[in-house]
Amino acid sequence: MVLNQIKAGWIGASIAGVMLAGMSSGANAALMLEISSGTDTAIVTDGGLGDLSAAVGQVRFSGAIGGFSINISTGTSKPIIGNADFGSLDLSSIDVSGPAAGTLTIRLTDTDFLQPNITSGGLAIAGITGGTVAAKAYIDFSNAAFGQGVEIADLGPFVDGPLPGSSSFSDTEFSSIVTSDNTPPFSLTIVASIMHTGAGQLSSFDAALDVFSTPSDDISAPGTLAVLGFGLLWFGTRKRRSQR
């Protein structure tokens, strides 16, 4: 079964050593990924304990959390996308609930962006859900990890359709960033919330955050969708402006 193949291929070698709160290591690592069910929490830092990505600027977790038997989450930041002078963050996740309902909160954050004169930001998301998915984005000029100084976007909740299964969704939101404290360095954070009301439900999404110093900059929603698993899982790829 495809679900078992996904589970074996992505999760089999990863559960040991990553579960539960306090897994953060490498105190100087800026890029951090947190997955929490409210009772179980995993925190992985770039290059730290449990990070399944060897690339600098990307962090990946795979394992069971709370009532979710499958969670594969990847966060990407500078220098892979954007850089210190162009703030960009991307969070993708595949989540399947186990024998019962459950909720997940997935947070991705990075600090020490140096882009000056921020005027606006945008969050784009696309995916599928058999439950409910919502996402928010923040910029924080105190440069705090997971800081929520200024909200950039609030998307969703996106809900499964009238026929049980997995319904697709996509949305983009831009907003002006007006604050008296608009001086780098700053942090960026994406917060995704997932709720499944039954066993075996699937949610998968890609959320992309960018901030801009001029109104002419733009962001595009996740684009090419590759079919995985049940024909509904996807990984979004999106066109981005050239790095400065």
N, C-alpha and C positions, 0 to 999 in steps of 0.2 A: 504494500500500500504506500502511496506517495508520502502520506503524512509520516509513516514510520521511517521512510528513507530520509526525509528532512530531519527527523528527530535523531536518527543514527548518525547522519553525516555532519550535522552542525552541533549537536548537543553531547554526543557520546563522550567526547574527550574533554568536556569543559565544565561539568558540574562540580567536580572536586576542586575545592580551594577557592570558590568564588562566592558561596552563598552567605547571606545574612549581613546585618549591619556591621560597620566597622571594618569593611574590607578595603577601605581606602589606604593606599600606601604611596610613598613618594610625595612628601608634603609640598614639594615645590612644583609639582605638576599642575598646570592650570586647567587643562581640559578634563572634565569630570562627568561621569554618567551615573545616575542614580535610578534604580528601579525599586519601587516599594508597593506592597500590597496593603500596607497599613500595619501588618504584623511582621512580615518578612521584608528585609531591605538588603539590597546589594549595591555597593558603591565601588566603582572602578575608576581609577585615574589613568591617564595616558602613560603607558609604560609601567604601570604598577601591577600589583598582584591581581591576577584574574583577567587582565586585559588580553583578549584574544587577537588583537591586531598588532602586528609588529611595526606598523608605520607610525612615525612621529606625526601627530596631528589627527590621529584617529584612535578611537577607543571602542571596543566591542565586548558585549556580554552575551552569554548563551547559557540558559539553565531554567529550572523551574522556580517560580516565585509565587508564594501563596497558593491560591486556587488555580493558577495558570501552569499547565504542564509544559508549555513551550513559551519561551521568550527569547528572541534573538534581536538585540538592539545594537545599533551602530551609530556613533556620533562622530562627525567629521568637522574639522576647523582648520585654522592656519597651521602649517603652510600648504596643506593639500588643497583647500579652497580658501580664497582670500589670502590675506596676510595681515600683518600688524597695522597697515595703513588702509585696509579695506575690510571692514567687519563682516564676517559671513559665518554661518553655522548651519549644519544639516543634521537632522535626526531621522533615522528610519527604524522601523520595528515590525516584527511579526509576532503575534501573540495568539495562543490558543488556550482556552479555558479547559481545565481538567474535568473531573466528575461533578463539579458544582459551579455555581455562579461566583463571580469575584470582580474586584476592581484593581486597577494598576495606575500608579502615577509614575511617569518616566520623565526625568529632568536631565537636561544636558546644558552644561555651562562652560564658558571659557573666559579668561580674563586677559588684561594687558593689551587691549586694542588701543592703538595710538592715532586712529583716524581723527583729524580735527574737524570742527565746525559741522557736527552732525545736524542735519535738518529734517530727515525723514527716515522711515524704515518700512519694511514690508515682510510679511510672512505668507508663504504659499504652502498648501498642503493638498495631497491627493492620496487616495487609497480605497480600501474596502472595509466594511465592518459587518459582523453579524450581531453586534451589540450597539454600543455608543462610543464615539471618539470625539474628543475636543482638544484644542491646542491653544496655548497662549505664548506670547513672546515678550521679552523685556530687555531694556538696556539700563545699566546701572552705573552712574558716574562716580560712585564710591569704589568701583572696581571690585566689588565683593562677589565671590563665587555664589551662584544661585541668587544674586541680587535682583530685586524687583522694584527698582527705583522708578522707572517710567514704563508703563505698558505700551507696547507697540501694536499688538494685535490680539484679538480674542475671537477665535474661529470655532464654529460648531455650537452645540453638539450636533454631530452627524449621526443619524440613527438608521438602523436596518429598515428596509422597506416593508410593505404590508405582507409580502410573501416571505416566509422564513428562509434565511440563507445569508448571503453576504452582498450588501448593496454598495455600489461605488459612490464616491464623493470627491469633490475638489472645490477649493475656494482660495481666494487671495485677499489680503487686506493690507492697505497702506495707511500710514498716519504720519502727521507732522510731529516732530519731536521738539517741543518748546519747554525749556527748563532754564533756570538761572545758572545752574551748574552744568555747563556743556563743555567740559574740559577733560581731555584724555589724561590718564588711561581710563578705560571703562570695560565692563563685562557685558556679555550677551548670554541670555538664557532662553531655552525653549522648554515649556512644560506641557506634556501630553497626558490626558486622562482617558482611561479605557474602562468601560463597564460592560461585563457580560452577564446576562441573566440566566444562562443555562450552560450545560456541559457541552464541550466540543465546539463552541463558537470561535470564529476566527476574525481577527482584525489585523490589517496590515496597512502601513502608511509611510509616506516620506514628507517631512516638513522642512522647509528651507527658509532661513532668515537672513536678510541683508539689511545693512544700514547705509545711508547715503549722505554725502556732503553737499550735493547739488540736486535740485529738483529734476534734472534731466536723466539722472540714473534710473535704471529700471530693473525689475526682477521678473522672471518667468516661472510659471508653475511647473511642477514635475511633469515631464513629457513622455518619452517613450516608455511603454509599459511592457515588461517581459513576463510571460505567463509561467507560473510555478505552481506545483502542487495540484490543487483542485481546478486549475484553470482560472483561479481568482487571485492567487498571491501575486504580488508584483514588486518589482524594484523600480523606482522612478529614477530616471536620468533627466537632467534638465540643462538647457543651454545657459551659460553664465557669461557675463561680460568678461573680457580679458583682464587678467590680473594686472594691476598697475605696475 
